[in-house]
């Protein structure tokens, strides 16, 4: 009996073209659109190029050892190089500036001068560097005048930059907020599996469809029919999400990390949540099928929005302003499960998300079953 | 008795849909539930099938109380719903197989039953069609096939010929007779009195949730005073002739209007000859003559004062 009902349910759901469009084709289209929209952002490697600057090699420059050492430190080739310095005479420096070969010309004097031909980020950084130097210099000079005990030691300390925080990498992957959009897209697709759950409840209730009435008069246990239908809906939903996942990974090259089984587990939990959600709406919203579809569609989209589908940092905003929502929003839980798999080496946060998802699904399923087990109706 | 309904009361809010309704269906019958729209026919069927809650009363099917989990009884029941209950995504043969499979587990036996059902309703050339490609009549036939493929002993048919073309209607009615010949008991609801007259071995006329009359069509017609009605086309008939006609034997009433004389008899034999003899004896020339036997509508009219189709 299971295979009979399950098999035909699969056929019914898979051949429902409108359903397949919303649960598979639409997410694929969205994924493609997102890919093109975020392509530049994702592909661009934001490497910092040192700012080219010229310094006039005057006597004052040669005599100002502290400033010279500071500029040498900032222009030393390597990861921390901020400026690419050219020491030249005043005339050549101005020519370089006019040609656009350098962003600014530094002239050592009192005060230290910066000449630029236009305003921009590089010019602002150069100015900030010089301001910082001038400020630090003035501070140290002031301290030495008041407390001239160990000037050499103080200068050594000032000259050394120390970091008091340690950078720890949770995984080999770098956090990438754009990825969250694709994770939420999968979450949305999981929730769109709710359309399958909704149709199941319509087709099993005698007061909602003639098919439901015909199935209700058959000598088959109703809970059995509900469970077989649910299994078919879950299978279709999981297959569709897997197709989307394969498209994202293999075609659009979205990075889901390398923990394939955990990724699939997230998809499964997401599909269970989606189908349960649809069954819940189908059972408890005592409205027409059109209204139920609208409720399901709007709520899925709202949950996806709150998880960051349309606004990249929405997830963080919700996490800060209304953290409770993040724990009851299935879309946020699914997306965060993917994200935690990608970013964190530990699975603690991942399993918290999966656990909450399954808990919410179990609650919705139980309530739906309690309602669906009703055998007779007040009216048809 | 295959079905016994006693004192069934069903309310929809303030509306009393079934008012202490009683019904008995014997084995081998084609029982017709006849009544206007809203008379409670479908509600009765749905209560018997345990789809609807009811306020009071008792229902037995195959001698056992009917309940949603009365699977043994349900196994022998077939239902043809008023609304077409098939899946649009399944082909004709798949739909029949699906619903048959809810009653019959054995795949081989089921394949044979599906083939027989398809042949029975004449959908052989459409078996690979999807329902949306079928005409209204063919769709109704598919609806019937889905309800009877498992060869039930008791079949409920709720207005199965609504919005069906005459060819399909005849096919459906002939099919129901064949099912009955094969041993099935049929409960048939309709508001088409001609169908019920043609098909049913026993008829229950109901209105406002109550039984008004029960019997064979002849028994029901015998319940009313009306016999046949003879209509004659006549021109310029004088009132004294009408008065004389009213004096003829067994004439209950006679009216003349629009050049048509309608004479209602309350029994007797050879009434048509008697009337025509009178007209010839007075040298009254006449045109076409019609003779009509009383219908179930006359029965309904007599009992309720309303037309059946009101």
Interface residues (C-beta under 8 A of the other chain):
Chain A: X1 X4 X5 X8 X11 X12 X13 X15 X16 X203 X206 X209 X210 X211 X213 X214 X215 X216 X217 X218 X219 X220 X221 X222 X375 X376 X377 X378 X379 X380
Chain B: X12 X46 X49 X50 X51 X52 X53 X67 X68 X69 X71 X72 X74 X75 X77 X79 X81 X83 X84 X85 X86 X87 X89 X90 X94 X97 X98 X99 X101 X102 X103 X105 X146 X147
